[in-house]
């Protein structure tokens, strides 16, 4: 069957971005494309993980988040997501699980492999496996059927071990009831809000501002900047419209109908034909554009004739400037990692070839401006404003913590608020959720509300919500609906069991990694932040 699935594939010219985004198995379990021999970053039972594997995994993650966040995926968000650490851990985890599966002699039969491929939605049309779709999807990911089947077999083996381990997880009736109570118990709390305007901040001296600037210099640092010249090799500039057949246009339209939806209605092919031709032009011309760009790069690099080459070939030189930590905009917005790469070069350096969905880019660094922290005289008002805001929050917290300490000693909350000239409020009955009535959004406070009760009315801490400090005290709780409990307990049991299975598996995985590391079966040779 596997052999039959590979036969009779059409030699499509189309190399377009999939509407399916990325095949789940290729994304999660990695690619088996010809691996270049590069530096080894880890070793698991003699199996080497190369830097090239890491870069591929990192790019897969980046592509996934780019599809999810679109233009909102900034350099700052990428840093917060810690994609390097994610990619590194995924590689190590898969290698460890696979090694343990082999150790237990788990295997995947041809029948199991065939069934998983036949049932995969990405390879189906109208709910039925379609060989043309199978071949097209693999080709668009630059995979042969043999490569993909090897990836899939490895994925299924890993799934088998994961399933076996998760089956050991159990959940008790008491755990289910406790979860239900915490999710459905309405409470009413009293609260006092301490705002920053309730505290007076002493006017800072020059010496105080100097010290503040010194301690918080990074917050005032002017970022490193760069200016580049670049030449663009667009795919559609190298495409031949005559090479695009009517059949290929129709096939693209069928696979990307959702792209042409307007108010729930799919536009007919004639209306979007020019758009499709434009996309296919770019796709067809990308290979030629790549050849032109790499040839130009090699020539310019050797002869150092950036301007002369552009003039000779009739190419337009464009300029762009950017700063470290600031997302690229405009034409270069799709060039991931360009900022960090350029800022690591020197003025006059020729960079490597970069690409996006539209073409390839050659660039040369024109100038670099180093990062620096301005002197106090240049930013006095900015520093004073930051200091005052910081000091206000600090004093507000101290005042709030003092009030909470007094409440913990038994001081009446109503009397205390009157004595201090503060307003005592209450939320009214509500389910403990992050968006707390009359207070605001706070995940931390929500978690604390789940722990307070008539016996323990006060949480351990005060909470910063929307710039104000909040002191809360339990007032009363509502009653639970026992009939609703009977309706929901089975569903809740399934949900809780699913969570415990995941926790159980992750605990097993961490233990397996520690054991293998102790026995030198797992060797980490590079840290993710160094890659």
GUVO-194838 format. One line per 2 residues: for each residue x, y, z of N, C-alpha, C. Coordinates in steps of 0.1 Angstrom, whole numbers. Layout:
N
X/Y/Z/X/Y/Z/X/Y/Z  ...
***
This chain:
531
8/-12/0/0/0/0/9/13/0  19/12/8/28/24/9/35/27/-5
38/15/-12/44/17/-25/34/23/-35  22/18/-34/11/23/-43/9/37/-41
9/42/-28/7/56/-25/17/65/-32  29/60/-35/39/68/-41/38/69/-56
30/60/-62/30/59/-76/21/70/-82  23/73/-95/15/81/-103/13/96/-98
23/101/-91/23/115/-87/25/124/-98  17/135/-99/18/145/-110/31/153/-107
38/157/-118/49/166/-116/45/180/-116  39/184/-105/34/198/-104/46/208/-103
44/220/-109/54/230/-108/51/239/-95  39/237/-90/35/246/-79/43/244/-67
49/255/-61/57/255/-49/51/266/-40  39/264/-35/33/275/-28/32/272/-13
29/282/-5/28/280/9/15/273/12  15/263/20/3/255/23/-8/262/30
-20/260/26/-31/265/34/-32/258/48  -26/246/48/-27/238/61/-17/243/71
-9/253/67/3/259/75/14/249/74  16/240/84/27/231/84/21/217/89
25/207/82/20/194/86/24/191/100  14/187/108/16/185/122/28/176/125
29/165/118/39/155/121/53/161/117  54/168/106/67/173/102/71/184/112
61/192/116/64/203/126/69/197/139  61/187/144/64/183/158/76/173/158
77/165/148/87/154/149/100/157/140  100/169/134/112/173/127/113/167/113
123/172/106/126/168/93/137/158/91  136/150/81/148/140/79/154/144/65
154/157/62/160/161/49/175/158/51  182/158/40/197/156/40/203/165/51
208/159/61/214/167/72/228/171/70  231/184/70/245/187/68/253/184/81
265/181/79/274/177/90/278/190/97  273/193/109/277/205/116/280/201/130
283/212/137/287/210/151/276/203/159  280/193/167/271/186/176/268/194/188
255/195/192/251/203/203/246/194/215  243/181/212/238/172/222/240/157/217
240/148/226/241/134/223/232/126/232  224/117/226/215/108/234/217/94/229
223/86/238/226/72/235/234/70/222  243/79/220/251/78/207/245/85/195
232/89/196/226/96/185/229/111/187  235/117/176/239/131/176/228/140/172
227/151/180/219/162/176/227/174/171  226/178/159/235/188/153/229/202/154
237/212/152/233/226/152/223/227/141  224/220/130/215/221/119/201/216/123
200/206/131/187/201/136/181/212/145  189/219/153/184/230/161/178/241/153
186/245/142/181/256/134/168/253/127  167/240/122/155/236/116/143/236/126
145/231/138/135/231/148/131/245/152  141/254/153/138/268/157/130/274/146
133/272/133/126/278/122/112/273/122  110/260/124/96/254/125/88/261/135
93/263/147/86/270/158/83/285/154  93/291/148/91/305/143/80/306/133
79/296/124/69/296/113/55/294/120  55/285/130/42/283/136/37/295/143
45/302/151/41/314/158/38/326/148  45/326/137/43/336/127/29/335/121
25/322/119/11/319/114/1/323/125  4/321/138/-5/324/148/-6/338/151
5/346/152/5/360/156/5/370/144  9/365/132/10/374/121/20/385/123
16/398/120/25/409/122/27/413/136  20/407/145/21/410/160/33/402/166
40/393/158/51/386/162/64/395/161  66/403/171/77/412/171/90/405/177
101/411/175/114/406/181/112/405/196  105/415/202/103/414/217/95/402/221
84/399/214/76/388/217/84/375/215  92/374/204/100/362/202/109/360/213
115/370/219/124/369/230/116/364/242  104/369/245/96/365/256/92/350/255
89/346/242/85/332/240/96/322/242  109/328/242/121/319/244/121/307/235
120/310/222/119/300/212/132/291/211  143/297/214/155/289/214/155/278/224
150/281/236/149/271/247/138/261/243  127/265/238/117/256/234/122/246/223
129/252/213/134/243/202/144/233/208  153/237/216/163/229/222/157/218/230
147/221/239/141/211/247/133/201/239  126/205/228/118/196/220/128/186/214
139/190/209/149/181/203/153/170/213  157/175/225/162/166/235/151/157/240
139/162/242/128/154/247/125/143/237  124/146/224/121/136/214/131/125/213
144/129/214/155/119/214/155/110/226  152/116/237/151/107/250/139/98/249
127/103/245/116/94/244/118/83/234  124/86/222/126/76/212/136/66/217
146/70/224/156/61/230/150/51/240  141/57/248/134/48/258/124/39/251
118/43/240/109/34/233/117/23/226  129/26/221/137/15/215/142/6/226
145/11/238/149/3/249/139/-7/253  126/-3/252/115/-12/255/110/-20/243
118/-19/232/115/-26/220/101/-24/215  96/-12/216/83/-8/210/86/-6/195
76/-11/187/77/-10/172/64/-6/166  65/-2/153/53/3/146/52/-6/133
41/-13/132/39/-21/120/35/-13/108  37/-19/96/33/-13/84/18/-9/83
10/-18/89/-4/-15/89/-7/-3/98  -1/-2/109/-3/10/117/2/23/110
13/22/103/18/33/96/9/37/85  4/27/77/-5/30/66/-18/37/71
-24/31/82/-36/37/88/-35/51/92  -23/55/98/-21/68/103/-20/78/91
-14/74/80/-13/83/68/-26/84/61  -33/73/60/-46/73/53/-56/82/60
-55/83/74/-65/90/81/-61/105/84  -49/109/79/-44/122/82/-52/132/74
-59/142/80/-67/152/73/-60/160/62  -47/162/64/-39/170/54/-39/163/41
-41/149/41/-39/142/28/-53/138/23  -63/144/27/-77/139/23/-84/150/15
-93/146/7/-102/155/0/-116/149/1  -125/157/6/-139/152/9/-139/140/18
-129/141/28/-129/130/38/-123/117/34  -117/117/22/-111/104/17/-96/107/13
-87/97/16/-73/99/13/-72/101/-2  -64/111/-6/-61/114/-20/-46/114/-23
-42/105/-32/-28/104/-34/-21/116/-40  -29/123/-49/-24/136/-55/-21/146/-44
-31/147/-35/-29/156/-23/-17/152/-15  -16/140/-12/-5/134/-4/9/138/-11
10/136/-24/23/139/-31/25/154/-31  14/162/-33/16/176/-34/20/182/-21
14/178/-10/17/183/3/32/180/7  36/167/4/50/164/8/60/172/-1
56/173/-14/65/181/-22/67/195/-18  56/201/-13/56/215/-9/65/217/4
66/206/11/75/206/23/89/200/20  91/198/7/104/192/3/108/179/9
98/171/10/99/157/16/96/147/6  103/136/5/100/124/-3/90/116/6
82/107/0/73/98/7/81/90/17  93/85/12/102/76/21/106/84/34
110/97/32/113/105/43/102/107/53  90/110/47/79/113/56/74/100/63
75/89/57/71/76/63/80/73/74  93/76/73/102/73/83/100/83/95
97/95/92/93/105/103/80/100/110  71/95/102/58/91/108/60/79/117
68/70/112/70/57/120/76/61/133  86/70/133/92/75/145/82/82/154
73/90/148/63/97/156/54/87/163  49/77/156/40/67/162/47/59/173
59/57/171/67/49/182/67/58/195  70/71/193/70/80/204/56/81/211
46/82/202/32/82/207/28/70/215  33/58/211/30/46/218/35/46/232
48/51/234/54/51/247/47/62/256  44/73/250/37/83/257/23/78/262
16/71/254/3/65/258/4/55/269  14/47/268/17/37/279/19/43/292
27/54/292/30/61/305/18/68/311  11/75/302/-1/82/307/-12/73/312
-12/61/308/-23/52/313/-21/49/328  -9/52/334/-7/50/348/-13/60/357
-17/72/351/-23/83/359/-37/79/363  -41/83/376/-54/80/381/-59/93/388
-72/94/390/-78/106/396/-89/101/406  -89/107/418/-98/102/429/-111/111/428
-122/106/434/-134/114/435/-132/127/443  -124/126/454/-121/138/462/-115/149/454
-105/145/445/-98/155/437/-108/162/428  -117/154/422/-127/159/413/-136/169/420
-141/166/432/-150/174/440/-142/187/444  -130/186/448/-122/198/452/-121/208/440
-118/203/428/-117/211/416/-131/218/414  -142/210/415/-155/215/412/-158/227/422
-155/224/434/-158/235/445/-150/248/441  -138/246/438/-129/258/436/-134/266/423
-140/258/413/-144/265/401/-158/271/402  -166/266/412/-180/270/412/-184/278/425
-175/279/434/-179/285/447/-178/301/445  -189/307/446/-189/322/445/-185/328/458
-178/339/458/-174/345/470/-176/360/469  -177/367/481/-178/381/481/-166/386/490
-158/396/486/-147/400/494/-147/415/496  -143/419/508/-140/434/510/-126/437/505
-125/450/501/-111/453/496/-109/468/498  -96/472/500/-92/485/501/-82/487/490
-83/499/483/-74/502/472/-65/513/476  -52/511/474/-42/522/477/-36/526/464
-39/539/460/-34/544/447/-21/552/450  -14/554/439/-1/561/440/-2/576/444
-14/582/442/-16/596/446/-19/597/461  -20/586/468/-22/586/482/-9/588/490
2/587/483/15/588/490/23/600/484  31/607/492/38/618/487/53/614/485
58/617/473/72/614/470/80/627/471  91/626/479/100/637/481/107/641/468
108/654/465/115/658/453/130/653/454  134/645/443/147/639/444/158/650/441
170/648/447/181/656/445/188/651/432  198/659/427/206/655/416/213/642/419
218/641/431/226/629/435/217/617/434  205/619/439/195/607/439/192/603/424
190/613/416/187/610/401/199/603/395  211/608/398/223/602/393/224/587/397
222/584/409/222/571/414/211/562/407  199/568/406/188/561/399/192/557/385
197/567/378/201/565/364/212/554/363  221/554/373/232/544/373/226/530/375
217/529/384/211/516/387/201/511/376  196/520/368/186/517/358/190/521/344
203/520/342/209/526/330/203/519/317  200/506/318/195/499/307/182/504/302
173/509/311/160/515/308/161/527/300  173/534/301/174/547/294/184/546/282
189/534/280/199/532/270/194/535/256  201/542/248/198/544/233/202/531/226
193/525/219/197/512/212/207/513/201  214/503/198/224/502/187/216/504/174
221/511/165/215/514/152/223/510/140  217/508/129/224/504/117/217/510/105
225/512/94/219/517/82/225/507/71  217/502/62/221/493/52/217/498/38
224/493/28/220/494/14/216/480/10  206/478/2/202/465/-2/197/465/-17
198/453/-23/193/451/-36/183/439/-35  172/440/-42/161/430/-41/160/422/-54
159/409/-52/157/400/-64/143/394/-62  133/400/-67/119/395/-65/116/383/-74
109/374/-68/105/362/-76/97/365/-88  87/374/-87/79/377/-99/86/384/-110
98/389/-107/106/396/-117/113/386/-127  113/373/-122/120/363/-130/110/352/-135
97/355/-134/88/345/-138/83/347/-152  80/336/-158/74/336/-172/60/332/-171
51/342/-174/36/339/-174/32/328/-183  39/326/-194/36/316/-204/37/302/-198
46/301/-187/48/287/-181/37/283/-172  28/292/-169/17/290/-159/5/285/-167
1/272/-165/-10/266/-172/-23/269/-166  -34/267/-173/-48/269/-168/-50/258/-157
-45/246/-159/-47/235/-149/-41/239/-136  -29/245/-137/-22/249/-124/-29/260/-117
-35/269/-125/-43/280/-119/-55/274/-112  -62/265/-118/-74/259/-112/-70/251/-100
-59/244/-100/-55/236/-88/-52/245/-77  -45/256/-79/-42/266/-69/-55/271/-63
-64/275/-71/-77/280/-67/-85/270/-58  -85/258/-62/-92/247/-54/-86/245/-40
-72/246/-39/-66/244/-26/-65/256/-18  -69/268/-23/-68/280/-16/-81/288/-16
-92/281/-17/-105/288/-18/-107/298/-7  -103/294/5/-105/303/17/-99/316/15
-88/317/7/-81/330/5/-90/340/-2  -100/334/-9/-108/343/-18/-122/344/-13
-124/342/0/-137/343/6/-140/358/9  -153/362/6/-157/375/9/-171/375/14
-173/378/28/-186/377/34/-192/363/33  -184/353/35/-190/339/35/-191/333/21
-188/341/10/-190/336/-3/-176/335/-10  -173/324/-17/-161/322/-24/-162/329/-38
-153/338/-40/-153/345/-53/-150/335/-64  -156/337/-76/-154/328/-87/-140/329/-92
-135/319/-99/-121/319/-104/-118/330/-113  -127/334/-123/-123/345/-132/-120/358/-124
-127/361/-113/-124/373/-106/-111/373/-99  -105/362/-95/-93/361/-88/-81/356/-96
-84/354/-109/-74/347/-117/-61/355/-118  -62/368/-119/-50/377/-119/-42/376/-106
-49/375/-95/-42/374/-82/-34/361/-81  -41/350/-86/-34/337/-86/-22/337/-95
-23/343/-107/-12/343/-116/0/351/-110  -4/362/-103/7/369/-96/14/361/-86
7/353/-78/13/345/-68/21/334/-74  16/328/-84/23/317/-91/36/322/-98
35/334/-103/47/341/-109/58/342/-99  54/347/-87/64/348/-77/70/335/-73
61/325/-72/66/311/-68/75/305/-78  71/307/-91/79/301/-102/93/308/-103
92/321/-101/105/328/-103/114/328/-91  110/322/-80/119/322/-68/132/314/-70
131/303/-77/144/295/-80/154/304/-88  148/310/-98/157/318/-106/163/330/-98
154/336/-90/158/347/-82/169/343/-72  168/331/-67/178/326/-58/191/325/-65
191/319/-77/204/318/-85/210/331/-88  202/341/-92/207/354/-95/213/361/-82
205/359/-71/210/366/-59/223/360/-54  224/347/-54/237/340/-49/248/343/-58
246/344/-71/256/347/-81/261/362/-78  251/371/-76/255/385/-74/263/386/-61
258/378/-51/265/379/-38/280/375/-39  282/364/-46/296/359/-48/305/369/-55
299/375/-66/307/385/-73/310/397/-65  300/403/-59/302/415/-51/311/412/-39
310/401/-33/318/398/-21/333/397/-26  336/391/-37/349/390/-42/355/403/-47
347/410/-55/352/422/-62/349/435/-54  341/434/-44/337/446/-36/332/457/-45
323/454/-53/317/463/-63/302/464/-62  297/466/-50/282/467/-48/275/477/-57
280/489/-57/273/499/-65/275/497/-80  288/493/-84/291/491/-98/282/479/-103
281/468/-95/273/457/-100/259/460/-102  253/468/-92/239/472/-93/237/480/-106
246/490/-108/245/498/-120/246/490/-133  255/481/-133/258/473/-145/245/464/-148
239/459/-138/227/450/-140/214/457/-140  214/470/-138/202/478/-138/194/475/-126
200/473/-115/193/470/-102/193/482/-93  182/484/-86/180/496/-78/185/493/-64
194/502/-59/199/501/-45/189/509/-36  184/503/-26/176/509/-16/183/510/-3
178/518/6/184/520/19/174/517/30  178/513/42/170/511/53/178/513/66
171/517/76/177/518/89/169/512/100  175/507/111/168/501/121/176/501/134
169/498/145/175/498/158/173/484/165  182/481/174/181/468/181/169/468/190
161/457/189/149/455/197/137/462/191  138/469/179/126/475/173/123/467/160
110/462/159/106/453/148/108/460/135  113/453/125/114/458/111/100/461/106
99/471/97/86/474/91/89/475/76  78/477/69/78/479/54/83/466/47
91/469/37/95/458/27/103/447/34  111/451/44/120/441/51/114/434/63
101/437/65/95/431/78/95/416/78  95/410/67/95/395/66/108/388/68
119/396/69/132/391/70/136/388/85  133/376/89/135/372/103/150/373/107
153/378/118/167/378/124/176/388/117  171/396/107/180/405/100/186/415/109
178/421/118/183/431/127/195/426/135  193/415/142/204/410/150/216/406/142
214/401/130/225/397/122/233/409/117  226/419/113/233/431/108/241/438/119
235/439/131/241/445/142/253/438/147  255/426/142/267/418/146/278/420/136
276/428/125/286/430/115/293/443/118  302/447/108/309/459/109/305/468/97
307/481/98/304/490/87/313/486/75  306/485/63/312/481/51/311/466/48
307/458/58/306/443/56/294/440/46  296/430/38/286/424/29/280/413/37
266/413/38/259/402/45/256/390/36  251/380/43/246/368/35/233/371/28
228/362/20/216/364/13/204/361/23  195/370/23/183/368/31/171/367/22
160/361/27/148/358/18/135/359/26  125/363/19/111/362/24/102/355/13
89/356/14/81/349/5/81/355/-9  86/367/-10/86/374/-23/99/374/-31
110/372/-24/123/372/-31/135/371/-22  147/375/-27/159/374/-20/166/388/-20
174/390/-9/180/403/-7/195/402/-4  202/411/-11/216/413/-8/218/427/-1
226/428/9/228/441/16/242/443/20  245/455/22/258/460/27/256/469/38
264/468/49/262/477/60/269/490/57  261/501/58/266/514/55/273/520/68
265/520/79/270/526/91/264/519/103  271/520/114/267/514/127/268/525/138
258/526/146/259/535/158/258/527/171  268/528/179/268/519/191/257/524/201
253/515/210/244/518/220/251/525/231  244/535/238/250/542/249/239/547/258
243/551/270/234/557/280/236/572/281  226/580/278/228/594/278/232/599/292
238/611/293/241/617/306/228/622/312  228/624/325/217/629/332/212/642/327
221/651/323/217/664/318/209/664/306  211/653/298/203/652/285/189/646/288
187/639/299/174/632/300/169/634/315  171/646/321/168/648/335/153/646/337
144/652/329/130/651/331/125/636/329  131/629/320/127/615/318/131/607/330
143/609/336/147/602/347/139/605/360  136/618/361/128/623/373/114/616/372
108/616/361/95/610/359/95/595/363  105/588/358/106/574/361/109/572/375
117/580/381/121/578/396/108/580/404  101/591/401/89/594/409/78/583/408
76/578/396/67/567/394/71/554/402  84/551/401/89/540/408/88/541/423
91/553/428/91/556/443/76/556/448  67/561/439/53/560/443/48/546/445
51/537/436/47/523/437/54/517/449  66/520/452/73/515/464/66/519/477
63/532/478/56/537/490/42/532/491  35/530/480/22/525/480/22/510/485
32/503/481/33/489/486/36/489/501  45/497/505/48/497/520/35/501/528
27/510/523/15/514/530/5/503/530  4/496/519/-5/485/518/-1/473/526
12/470/527/16/459/535/15/462/550  16/475/554/14/479/567/-1/476/571
-10/480/562/-24/478/565/-27/463/566  -22/455/557/-24/440/558/-19/434/571
-7/439/575/-1/434/588/-10/437/600  -16/449/599/-25/453/610/-38/444/610
-43/441/598/-55/433/597/-52/419/602  -40/414/600/-36/400/604/-36/399/620
-33/411/626/-33/411/641/-47/412/647  -57/413/638/-71/413/643/-78/426/642
-71/437/637/-78/450/636/-90/449/626  -101/455/630/-113/455/622/-111/463/609
-114/457/598/-111/463/585/-119/476/583  -132/476/587/-140/488/586/-135/500/594
-131/497/607/-126/507/615/-112/512/610  -104/503/605/-91/507/600/-92/517/588
-101/513/579/-103/521/567/-109/535/571  -117/536/581/-122/549/586/-111/557/592
-103/551/600/-92/558/607/-82/563/597  -80/556/586/-70/560/576/-76/568/565
-89/571/566/-95/579/555/-96/572/542  -97/558/542/-97/550/530/-111/545/528
-114/542/515/-127/537/512/-127/521/512  -137/516/520/-138/501/521/-149/497/511
-146/488/502/-155/484/491/-157/469/492  -167/464/484/-168/449/483/-172/446/469
-168/434/464/-169/430/450/-184/426/447  -191/420/457/-203/413/454/-200/399/451
-210/390/450/-207/376/447/-202/374/433  -192/366/432/-186/363/418/-178/350/419
-176/344/408/-167/333/407/-153/338/406  -144/332/414/-130/337/413/-124/335/399
-123/346/392/-117/346/378/-107/358/378  -98/358/368/-88/369/368/-94/383/367
-106/384/359/-112/397/358/-122/399/370  -117/405/380/-124/406/393/-132/419/394
-145/417/397/-154/429/397/-149/440/406  -149/452/401/-146/465/408/-131/466/411
-123/456/408/-109/456/411/-100/456/398  -103/447/389/-95/446/377/-90/432/374
-81/431/364/-76/418/360/-63/415/367  -63/404/374/-51/399/381/-51/384/383
-43/377/375/-42/362/377/-37/359/391  -28/366/396/-22/364/409/-32/365/420
-41/375/419/-51/377/429/-62/366/428  -65/363/416/-75/352/414/-70/339/421
-58/336/419/-52/324/425/-53/325/441  -51/337/446/-52/339/461/-66/337/466
-76/342/458/-90/341/462/-95/327/463  -88/318/456/-92/304/457/-87/298/470
-79/304/478/-73/299/490/-79/305/503  -86/316/501/-92/323/513/-105/317/517
-109/318/529/-122/313/534/-126/320/547  -137/315/553/-141/321/566/-130/318/577
-124/307/576/-113/303/586/-100/310/583  -97/313/570/-85/320/566/-89/332/557
-94/343/563/-100/353/555/-90/362/547  -77/362/551/-68/371/545/-57/363/537
-54/368/525/-43/362/518/-29/366/524  -19/360/519/-5/363/525/0/376/520
-4/381/509/2/393/502/-8/403/498  -3/415/495/-11/425/488/-9/423/473
-17/430/464/-16/427/450/-16/440/442  -7/440/432/-7/452/423/-16/449/411
-26/458/410/-36/456/399/-38/470/392  -34/470/380/-36/483/372/-29/495/379
-18/492/385/-10/503/391/-14/507/405  -24/500/411/-28/502/424/-26/490/433
-24/492/446/-23/480/455/-36/477/461  -39/464/462/-52/460/467/-50/451/479
-58/454/490/-58/445/501/-72/439/502  -73/426/502/-86/419/502/-88/411/515
-101/409/518/-105/401/529/-118/393/526  -118/380/529/-130/372/526/-142/377/535
-154/378/528/-166/383/535/-176/371/537  -179/365/525/-189/354/525/-188/346/513
-193/333/514/-193/324/502/-207/320/499  -210/317/486/-223/312/482/-224/297/484
-236/292/481/-238/277/482/-236/271/468  -233/258/468/-230/251/455/-243/244/451
-245/242/438/-256/236/432/-253/221/430  -258/212/439/-255/198/439/-260/191/426
-271/196/420/-277/190/408/-267/192/396  -262/204/396/-252/208/386/-239/199/387
-235/197/400/-224/188/402/-226/174/396  -237/168/398/-240/155/392/-239/155/377
-243/166/371/-243/167/356/-228/168/351  -220/175/359/-207/179/354/-195/170/358
-198/162/368/-186/155/375/-179/145/365  -187/138/356/-180/129/347/-171/137/337
-176/148/332/-168/156/322/-156/161/329  -158/166/342/-147/171/349/-137/161/352
-141/148/354/-132/137/357/-123/135/345  -129/135/333/-121/133/320/-111/145/319
-115/157/322/-106/168/320/-94/167/330  -98/164/343/-87/163/353/-78/152/350
-83/141/345/-75/129/342/-65/133/330  -70/141/321/-62/145/310/-50/153/315
-53/162/324/-42/171/330/-32/162/338  -37/153/346/-28/144/354/-20/136/345
-26/131/334/-18/123/324/-6/131/319  -9/143/315/2/152/310/12/155/320
8/158/333/17/160/343/26/147/347  19/136/346/26/123/349/36/121/339
33/123/326/42/121/315/54/130/316  51/143/319/62/153/319/71/149/331
66/145/342/74/141/354/82/129/350  77/119/343/84/107/338/96/112/329
93/121/320/103/126/311/114/133/318  111/141/327/122/148/334/131/138/342
124/128/348/132/118/355/140/110/346  135/106/334/143/99/324/155/107/319
153/120/318/165/128/314/175/129/324  171/130/337/181/131/348/188/118/349
181/107/348/187/93/349/198/92/337  194/95/325/203/94/314/215/103/315
212/115/320/224/124/322/233/119/332  228/113/343/237/108/354/245/96/349
240/89/339/247/77/334/255/81/321  255/94/318/263/99/306/257/94/293
244/90/294/237/86/281/232/99/275  230/109/282/225/122/277/236/132/280
241/138/269/252/148/270/248/161/263  247/172/271/244/185/266/257/192/263
260/195/251/273/200/247/272/215/244  260/220/242/258/235/240/246/240/247
246/252/252/234/258/258/226/264/247  213/264/248/204/270/237/207/285/235
211/292/246/213/307/244/226/309/236  235/299/235/247/301/227/245/297/213
233/292/209/231/287/195/226/298/186
***
